Amino acid sequence: MKNTATGTETGASASTTMRSTAQREDWVDVAKGLGILLVVIGHVWNGTPKAFIYMFHMPLFFFLSGYLSTVRNDKGKFLADKSISLLIPYVAFVVLLGSREIAKHAVAGRTDQFIWAFESTLLGGEVLQGWPGTAWFIVCLFFTQQLVNLLLSTFGMRRTTYVVLLLLALSYAQTWLFPTFWLPLALNVVAGAAPFYFAGYLYKRVTSSVSIKAAAFIAMLLGVVLFSMHVPLRYDMKTAYFGIPILSFVVALGFIVTLFGLCKLMAQRPSLAAPFMRLGEASLVIMFVHAPVYMVMIDKFHIKSVTLVVLVATGVSYVAYLTMRSTSLTRALFLGSRRDIQRLLEWRPGVQQA
C-alpha cells in the first residue's frame, strides 16, 4: 500500500520489501509522523507555539515528497498513478467532510450559505474551510509533483532550476504584491510549494554532506534567534503567505534538514521511533480527520486543554486510519490503494476475488 501523502510504501506492502529498503525508509515514516503531529499541534495550540511551527511544518511535507521522488518519463502513467493515490482520497474526504456543511445550510433553509458551501467545496484551496479545510495540501501536492516532474523530464536539471527560481519569485509577488490573489484547488500555492519539492529532490544527492548539514543547523539557529526577536518568518501556505523573501525559505530548509538528521537518529532506536512511524503511516488520514475532531472538541465541548485535544484528535484519526485500511472499499477511496481500486473495477457479483 502507498502512503499517499508522500508516495512511500507503508502497511502490508512495506512488509514485503527488502530489509535494507525498510531500514532506509524507517526515518521517513518518523519524519512524516513528527510532521503530522506538528500539524495537529499547530492547529490546536495558538500563539507562540503555532507561530514557531508554521515556520517549517508544511514545507517539510513538500520537501520530503521531493526527496522521495524520481523523475518519471512516462508522464501519462505518472499522472494516472498520482491521480489514484492523491486525487481519489482528496475527493472522497472532501465529499465526506464537506457534505456536513452543505447539508446543515440546506436543512436550515439558508440559501446563500448553502450555495457558498457547495461552491467552496468544489473550488477547494483557500476558500475550503471548516472540516475539509486541510484538503488544500493534498491537491496542491498533486499539482506540484506533476509540474516538477514535467519540468525535469522535459527540460532537465538546469532549466528546471531556472523555472523553480522564477516560481519562488512569483510566490513572493503573491504574498507582498497580490495578497488577495488565489486560484481554485490551491493552484497558486504551487509557486511556493515547488521550490521546496525541488529542494528535496536536490537534497537526496547531497544527503551525506557534512557542510550542508552544518549550514542547515546554522540556518535553523538563525531562525530561532530571529523568531525570539519577533521577526515574522512563518509560512501560511494555504493562504499563499510565504514569509520574508529568501530568509523564510532558508530558515525553513534549515529546520527541515536538521529535523531529518534527528529523525535518522530516532530511527536507530525502535522503541522511540515506533510511535512516530505509526503516525507517519497514517499521515494522510490524520491530515484530514484531525480537523473535525479538534473543532468539535473546542467549539462544541469547549475543551481548553491543548494536550487533551491533541491526543484525542491524533488518536481518533489513527483509529480512523486503522478502520479505513480494514476493507477494500475504504482502502480504495480513502487511502488511494491501486490494488484495491483494481479489485473493485474487476469485481463481478457472485465472483469471489482472489
NULO-150328 format. One record per residue (C-alpha): residue number from 1; x, y, z. Coordinates in pm, 1 decimal, always signed. Layout:
BEGIN
<site NUM <X Y Z>>
...
END
This chain:
BEGIN
<site 1 <+0.0 +0.0 +0.0>>
<site 2 <+118.2 +352.8 -70.6>>
<site 3 <+107.8 +631.1 +180.3>>
<site 4 <-49.1 +891.6 -40.7>>
<site 5 <+79.7 +1191.9 +144.0>>
<site 6 <+432.1 +1126.2 +23.8>>
<site 7 <+420.2 +825.0 -202.4>>
<site 8 <+620.3 +592.4 +23.8>>
<site 9 <+530.5 +227.8 +81.1>>
<site 10 <+350.2 +151.3 +405.0>>
<site 11 <+131.1 -112.7 +562.3>>
<site 12 <+111.4 -459.4 +409.3>>
<site 13 <+330.8 -386.3 +108.3>>
<site 14 <+609.4 -247.9 +327.3>>
<site 15 <+646.3 -588.0 +492.3>>
<site 16 <+728.0 -744.1 +156.9>>
<site 17 <+1011.9 -508.8 +70.9>>
<site 18 <+1374.5 -596.0 +127.2>>
<site 19 <+1510.9 -537.2 +476.1>>
<site 20 <+1758.9 -279.1 +352.1>>
<site 21 <+1477.7 -76.0 +195.7>>
<site 22 <+1271.2 -94.0 +514.3>>
<site 23 <+1564.5 +22.4 +723.1>>
<site 24 <+1633.3 +302.0 +478.5>>
<site 25 <+1273.9 +424.3 +496.7>>
<site 26 <+1217.9 +394.9 +871.8>>
<site 27 <+1334.8 +751.2 +925.8>>
<site 28 <+1099.3 +868.2 +650.4>>
<site 29 <+796.0 +744.8 +843.0>>
<site 30 <+942.5 +901.1 +1157.2>>
<site 31 <+969.0 +1233.6 +972.1>>
<site 32 <+612.6 +1207.2 +844.5>>
<site 33 <+491.4 +1116.3 +1192.2>>
<site 34 <+670.6 +1408.1 +1351.1>>
<site 35 <+545.4 +1637.2 +1074.3>>
<site 36 <+181.4 +1536.7 +1106.2>>
<site 37 <+198.4 +1571.0 +1484.6>>
<site 38 <+326.8 +1925.7 +1435.3>>
<site 39 <+31.6 +1989.8 +1202.0>>
<site 40 <-215.2 +1886.0 +1472.7>>
<site 41 <-35.5 +2086.8 +1742.7>>
<site 42 <-15.2 +2390.5 +1515.3>>
<site 43 <-389.1 +2383.2 +1457.1>>
<site 44 <-472.7 +2345.6 +1826.6>>
<site 45 <-208.1 +2547.3 +2011.1>>
<site 46 <-237.5 +2912.7 +1915.9>>
<site 47 <+5.9 +3191.5 +1990.1>>
<site 48 <+382.6 +3143.0 +2006.3>>
<site 49 <+388.7 +2763.6 +1951.6>>
<site 50 <+173.4 +2796.3 +1640.1>>
<site 51 <+392.4 +3074.9 +1501.2>>
<site 52 <+705.6 +2865.6 +1560.6>>
<site 53 <+566.5 +2551.7 +1397.4>>
<site 54 <+440.9 +2750.0 +1098.0>>
<site 55 <+798.3 +2840.4 +1005.9>>
<site 56 <+854.1 +2496.3 +853.2>>
<site 57 <+584.7 +2232.5 +910.7>>
<site 58 <+408.4 +2232.0 +570.6>>
<site 59 <+726.9 +2299.3 +369.6>>
<site 60 <+859.2 +1982.6 +538.8>>
<site 61 <+599.0 +1766.5 +361.8>>
<site 62 <+671.9 +1913.6 +18.8>>
<site 63 <+1047.5 +1878.5 +75.1>>
<site 64 <+1008.3 +1517.6 +189.6>>
<site 65 <+793.6 +1430.8 -109.3>>
<site 66 <+1055.5 +1578.6 -341.0>>
<site 67 <+1328.4 +1388.0 -158.7>>
<site 68 <+1145.1 +1061.2 -223.6>>
<site 69 <+1065.5 +1140.5 -586.1>>
<site 70 <+1225.2 +1009.2 -903.4>>
<site 71 <+1192.6 +1158.0 -1249.9>>
<site 72 <+923.0 +977.2 -1445.4>>
<site 73 <+943.6 +999.0 -1823.7>>
<site 74 <+614.7 +810.7 -1856.8>>
<site 75 <+419.7 +1127.2 -1781.6>>
<site 76 <+77.8 +977.1 -1854.5>>
<site 77 <+139.3 +683.4 -1621.9>>
<site 78 <+274.3 +918.5 -1355.2>>
<site 79 <-39.5 +1131.4 -1385.6>>
<site 80 <-259.4 +824.0 -1352.6>>
<site 81 <-65.3 +687.2 -1055.2>>
<site 82 <-83.4 +1010.7 -859.9>>
<site 83 <-447.7 +1065.2 -952.2>>
<site 84 <-523.4 +735.0 -784.6>>
<site 85 <-307.0 +786.4 -477.4>>
<site 86 <-390.4 +1153.3 -418.5>>
<site 87 <-697.2 +1275.6 -605.8>>
<site 88 <-927.8 +985.6 -522.4>>
<site 89 <-868.8 +1026.2 -145.3>>
<site 90 <-898.5 +1403.2 -188.4>>
<site 91 <-1243.0 +1373.4 -346.3>>
<site 92 <-1355.9 +1105.8 -100.3>>
<site 93 <-1257.3 +1304.9 +208.5>>
<site 94 <-1385.9 +1638.9 +74.8>>
<site 95 <-1722.9 +1482.9 -6.6>>
<site 96 <-1738.5 +1307.4 +330.6>>
<site 97 <-1638.1 +1608.7 +538.3>>
<site 98 <-1778.6 +1886.4 +320.2>>
<site 99 <-2126.5 +1738.3 +288.4>>
<site 100 <-2195.2 +1817.3 +653.9>>
<site 101 <-2164.6 +2191.9 +599.2>>
<site 102 <-2372.4 +2177.1 +282.0>>
<site 103 <-2645.2 +1969.2 +446.0>>
<site 104 <-2654.1 +2194.8 +753.7>>
<site 105 <-2735.5 +2503.6 +548.1>>
<site 106 <-2976.7 +2312.9 +324.0>>
<site 107 <-3179.2 +2185.2 +619.4>>
<site 108 <-3185.0 +2532.2 +777.2>>
<site 109 <-3301.9 +2687.7 +451.2>>
<site 110 <-3005.5 +2925.4 +432.5>>
<site 111 <-2982.1 +2951.3 +55.4>>
<site 112 <-2684.3 +3185.5 +30.1>>
<site 113 <-2477.0 +2987.2 +278.0>>
<site 114 <-2579.5 +2661.7 +109.4>>
<site 115 <-2464.4 +2787.9 -231.8>>
<site 116 <-2135.0 +2916.7 -93.1>>
<site 117 <-2068.0 +2592.9 +98.6>>
<site 118 <-2130.3 +2396.5 -220.4>>
<site 119 <-1915.1 +2627.4 -432.6>>
<site 120 <-1625.7 +2635.6 -184.8>>
<site 121 <-1628.3 +2256.3 -167.3>>
<site 122 <-1590.4 +2243.7 -544.1>>
<site 123 <-1333.1 +2523.3 -562.5>>
<site 124 <-1110.5 +2396.6 -283.4>>
<site 125 <-787.6 +2569.6 -191.2>>
<site 126 <-801.9 +2878.8 +25.9>>
<site 127 <-1182.1 +2903.1 +35.4>>
<site 128 <-1224.0 +2546.5 +159.0>>
<site 129 <-1282.5 +2597.3 +529.8>>
<site 130 <-1417.6 +2401.7 +822.8>>
<site 131 <-1392.9 +2024.2 +843.1>>
<site 132 <-1235.2 +1964.8 +499.2>>
<site 133 <-1012.8 +2272.8 +525.2>>
<site 134 <-684.8 +2078.4 +531.4>>
<site 135 <-757.4 +1920.7 +191.8>>
<site 136 <-572.6 +2200.3 +10.6>>
<site 137 <-241.1 +2027.3 +81.9>>
<site 138 <-321.0 +1702.2 -98.3>>
<site 139 <-433.4 +1859.5 -424.1>>
<site 140 <-151.7 +2115.5 -410.1>>
<site 141 <+97.8 +1830.9 -366.8>>
<site 142 <-51.8 +1657.4 -669.6>>
<site 143 <-6.6 +1959.8 -895.4>>
<site 144 <+339.7 +2027.6 -754.3>>
<site 145 <+450.7 +1673.0 -828.4>>
<site 146 <+315.5 +1689.6 -1181.4>>
<site 147 <+475.6 +2025.9 -1255.7>>
<site 148 <+823.5 +1946.3 -1125.0>>
<site 149 <+827.1 +1604.0 -1288.3>>
<site 150 <+717.8 +1758.5 -1618.4>>
<site 151 <+994.6 +2017.6 -1595.7>>
<site 152 <+1267.6 +1769.2 -1505.2>>
<site 153 <+1167.4 +1507.5 -1760.5>>
<site 154 <+1128.4 +1764.4 -2039.4>>
<site 155 <+1391.8 +2030.5 -1979.1>>
<site 156 <+1648.9 +1873.9 -1747.8>>
<site 157 <+1804.7 +1997.4 -1427.3>>
<site 158 <+1945.8 +2335.0 -1532.2>>
<site 159 <+1635.2 +2475.4 -1699.0>>
<site 160 <+1415.3 +2336.0 -1423.4>>
<site 161 <+1628.5 +2523.4 -1171.2>>
<site 162 <+1563.9 +2848.9 -1356.6>>
<site 163 <+1189.9 +2785.5 -1366.0>>
<site 164 <+1177.7 +2696.4 -996.0>>
<site 165 <+1363.7 +3016.5 -907.8>>
<site 166 <+1107.8 +3206.9 -1112.4>>
<site 167 <+828.6 +3031.3 -922.8>>
<site 168 <+992.7 +3129.7 -595.4>>
<site 169 <+994.4 +3493.3 -707.6>>
<site 170 <+629.7 +3465.1 -814.1>>
<site 171 <+539.0 +3324.8 -473.5>>
<site 172 <+679.2 +3637.2 -308.2>>
<site 173 <+490.5 +3853.4 -555.7>>
<site 174 <+171.2 +3680.8 -441.4>>
<site 175 <+248.6 +3743.1 -75.1>>
<site 176 <+355.7 +4104.2 -96.0>>
<site 177 <+200.6 +4248.9 -412.7>>
<site 178 <-117.9 +4047.2 -463.1>>
<site 179 <-212.5 +3916.0 -115.9>>
<site 180 <-577.6 +3854.8 -211.3>>
<site 181 <-496.8 +3656.8 -525.3>>
<site 182 <-598.2 +3292.0 -519.9>>
<site 183 <-684.0 +3010.6 -758.3>>
<site 184 <-911.9 +2708.2 -721.0>>
<site 185 <-758.4 +2386.0 -591.4>>
<site 186 <-465.9 +2580.2 -439.5>>
<site 187 <-303.1 +2612.2 -780.8>>
<site 188 <-148.9 +2944.6 -680.8>>
<site 189 <+23.4 +2777.5 -384.5>>
<site 190 <+221.4 +2556.1 -622.8>>
<site 191 <+452.7 +2853.7 -684.4>>
<site 192 <+559.8 +2840.7 -319.2>>
<site 193 <+549.2 +2461.1 -285.5>>
<site 194 <+754.3 +2369.2 -593.8>>
<site 195 <+1079.7 +2524.3 -461.7>>
<site 196 <+1062.8 +2306.5 -150.0>>
<site 197 <+974.1 +1997.9 -354.1>>
<site 198 <+1264.3 +2064.6 -591.5>>
<site 199 <+1498.1 +2136.8 -299.6>>
<site 200 <+1406.9 +1797.6 -153.6>>
<site 201 <+1480.4 +1634.2 -487.6>>
<site 202 <+1821.3 +1803.5 -495.0>>
<site 203 <+1896.8 +1724.7 -131.6>>
<site 204 <+1896.6 +1348.6 -181.9>>
<site 205 <+2208.2 +1399.2 -396.7>>
<site 206 <+2398.3 +1560.4 -109.2>>
<site 207 <+2227.7 +1399.5 +189.9>>
<site 208 <+2559.7 +1283.7 +337.7>>
<site 209 <+2727.4 +1623.1 +300.4>>
<site 210 <+2852.4 +1746.3 +637.1>>
<site 211 <+2878.2 +2103.7 +512.1>>
<site 212 <+2512.3 +2103.2 +402.9>>
<site 213 <+2404.8 +1973.1 +742.6>>
<site 214 <+2617.9 +2233.3 +918.4>>
<site 215 <+2473.6 +2512.6 +704.6>>
<site 216 <+2123.1 +2385.0 +778.7>>
<site 217 <+2189.4 +2383.9 +1152.0>>
<site 218 <+2318.6 +2741.0 +1135.4>>
<site 219 <+2010.0 +2845.8 +935.5>>
<site 220 <+1787.6 +2684.0 +1198.6>>
<site 221 <+1969.0 +2864.9 +1478.7>>
<site 222 <+1930.0 +3188.9 +1286.3>>
<site 223 <+1559.3 +3118.6 +1263.8>>
<site 224 <+1535.9 +3060.9 +1638.1>>
<site 225 <+1716.3 +3388.2 +1710.0>>
<site 226 <+1502.7 +3585.8 +1466.2>>
<site 227 <+1187.1 +3421.6 +1599.6>>
<site 228 <+1282.5 +3529.5 +1951.6>>
<site 229 <+1309.4 +3883.0 +1812.4>>
<site 230 <+953.6 +3851.6 +1673.3>>
<site 231 <+1063.8 +3853.2 +1308.2>>
<site 232 <+766.3 +3713.6 +1108.2>>
<site 233 <+921.0 +3411.6 +935.4>>
<site 234 <+607.1 +3197.4 +926.7>>
<site 235 <+471.6 +3015.1 +623.5>>
<site 236 <+92.9 +3005.5 +589.3>>
<site 237 <+93.1 +2818.6 +261.7>>
<site 238 <-282.4 +2772.7 +231.6>>
<site 239 <-330.4 +3148.7 +209.8>>
<site 240 <-15.5 +3190.0 -4.3>>
<site 241 <+175.2 +3373.3 +265.7>>
<site 242 <+538.0 +3273.8 +208.0>>
<site 243 <+711.2 +3492.4 +462.5>>
<site 244 <+1012.6 +3717.3 +418.6>>
<site 245 <+1167.8 +3663.4 +73.1>>
<site 246 <+1459.2 +3418.4 +76.2>>
<site 247 <+1507.4 +3444.3 +454.2>>
<site 248 <+1195.2 +3245.0 +542.8>>
<site 249 <+1281.7 +2990.3 +272.9>>
<site 250 <+1637.7 +2939.1 +401.0>>
<site 251 <+1525.9 +2913.2 +763.5>>
<site 252 <+1258.9 +2658.3 +671.4>>
<site 253 <+1517.8 +2449.6 +486.2>>
<site 254 <+1742.8 +2470.9 +790.7>>
<site 255 <+1472.1 +2333.4 +1018.2>>
<site 256 <+1376.9 +2059.9 +771.9>>
<site 257 <+1727.5 +1926.0 +707.9>>
<site 258 <+1811.7 +1937.8 +1079.1>>
<site 259 <+1491.0 +1752.8 +1163.7>>
<site 260 <+1580.3 +1490.6 +904.0>>
<site 261 <+1901.5 +1426.8 +1093.4>>
<site 262 <+1707.1 +1399.4 +1418.3>>
<site 263 <+1463.2 +1153.8 +1259.4>>
<site 264 <+1750.8 +935.2 +1136.5>>
<site 265 <+1886.5 +921.1 +1489.9>>
<site 266 <+1542.0 +837.7 +1627.2>>
<site 267 <+1501.6 +559.0 +1371.5>>
<site 268 <+1803.3 +384.6 +1525.6>>
<site 269 <+1605.8 +344.1 +1848.0>>
<site 270 <+1298.7 +132.6 +1762.6>>
<site 271 <+1116.0 +199.7 +2087.2>>
<site 272 <+1145.8 +574.0 +2032.8>>
<site 273 <+1074.6 +565.4 +1660.5>>
<site 274 <+777.1 +326.6 +1663.6>>
<site 275 <+502.8 +574.1 +1769.8>>
<site 276 <+613.9 +830.0 +1510.9>>
<site 277 <+639.3 +564.1 +1239.9>>
<site 278 <+281.7 +459.0 +1305.9>>
<site 279 <+166.1 +818.8 +1280.5>>
<site 280 <+370.2 +854.3 +961.7>>
<site 281 <+195.1 +556.9 +803.6>>
<site 282 <-139.2 +717.4 +889.6>>
<site 283 <-37.8 +1073.6 +797.3>>
<site 284 <-284.5 +1113.8 +509.8>>
<site 285 <-584.2 +1015.1 +720.1>>
<site 286 <-464.6 +1219.8 +1017.4>>
<site 287 <-428.2 +1521.8 +788.3>>
<site 288 <-799.7 +1503.6 +709.1>>
<site 289 <-963.0 +1358.1 +1019.6>>
<site 290 <-795.0 +1554.9 +1298.0>>
<site 291 <-963.9 +1877.6 +1184.9>>
<site 292 <-1328.0 +1782.9 +1258.2>>
<site 293 <-1222.0 +1615.7 +1582.8>>
<site 294 <-1041.3 +1915.2 +1727.7>>
<site 295 <-1308.2 +2155.8 +1600.3>>
<site 296 <-1582.4 +1961.3 +1776.5>>
<site 297 <-1379.7 +1937.4 +2096.5>>
<site 298 <-1301.3 +2309.0 +2103.7>>
<site 299 <-1615.7 +2461.9 +1950.6>>
<site 300 <-1883.2 +2227.7 +2085.3>>
<site 301 <-1739.5 +2098.5 +2411.9>>
<site 302 <-1517.6 +2399.4 +2489.1>>
<site 303 <-1223.4 +2183.8 +2592.0>>
<site 304 <-927.1 +2408.9 +2663.2>>
<site 305 <-654.9 +2154.9 +2736.3>>
<site 306 <-418.5 +2160.0 +2436.7>>
<site 307 <-264.3 +1828.2 +2538.4>>
<site 308 <-601.6 +1654.8 +2563.1>>
<site 309 <-724.7 +1791.7 +2230.2>>
<site 310 <-402.4 +1694.7 +2050.0>>
<site 311 <-402.4 +1343.4 +2197.2>>
<site 312 <-768.6 +1279.1 +2121.6>>
<site 313 <-757.1 +1431.0 +1771.2>>
<site 314 <-447.3 +1229.2 +1684.6>>
<site 315 <-578.4 +912.0 +1847.0>>
<site 316 <-919.9 +925.8 +1681.8>>
<site 317 <-753.7 +995.5 +1347.4>>
<site 318 <-527.3 +693.8 +1388.2>>
<site 319 <-823.3 +471.3 +1473.7>>
<site 320 <-995.2 +606.7 +1161.0>>
<site 321 <-686.8 +504.8 +960.9>>
<site 322 <-697.0 +151.6 +1103.8>>
<site 323 <-1067.6 +132.8 +1019.6>>
<site 324 <-1019.7 +262.7 +666.9>>
<site 325 <-747.4 +14.0 +584.5>>
<site 326 <-962.5 -277.8 +700.3>>
<site 327 <-1179.0 -307.4 +387.6>>
<site 328 <-1106.2 -299.9 +17.2>>
<site 329 <-1359.0 -22.2 -48.1>>
<site 330 <-1224.0 +215.5 +216.4>>
<site 331 <-863.6 +141.8 +118.9>>
<site 332 <-950.8 +232.8 -238.3>>
<site 333 <-1142.5 +550.8 -159.0>>
<site 334 <-957.7 +695.4 +139.7>>
<site 335 <-606.5 +551.5 +108.0>>
<site 336 <-575.4 +555.8 -269.5>>
<site 337 <-478.5 +188.8 -289.3>>
<site 338 <-421.9 +98.6 -654.7>>
<site 339 <-459.2 -272.2 -585.5>>
<site 340 <-797.0 -229.7 -419.0>>
<site 341 <-922.3 +6.6 -687.3>>
<site 342 <-830.6 -252.8 -946.6>>
<site 343 <-1013.8 -518.6 -748.6>>
<site 344 <-1324.9 -303.1 -728.2>>
<site 345 <-1315.5 -234.3 -1102.3>>
<site 346 <-1281.7 -606.1 -1174.5>>
<site 347 <-1547.1 -712.1 -923.4>>
<site 348 <-1839.2 -911.0 -1053.0>>
<site 349 <-2145.6 -1013.8 -847.8>>
<site 350 <-2113.0 -1369.9 -722.0>>
<site 351 <-1744.0 -1391.6 -812.5>>
<site 352 <-1504.1 -1422.0 -520.4>>
<site 353 <-1187.5 -1218.3 -561.2>>
<site 354 <-854.0 -1388.1 -500.9>>
END
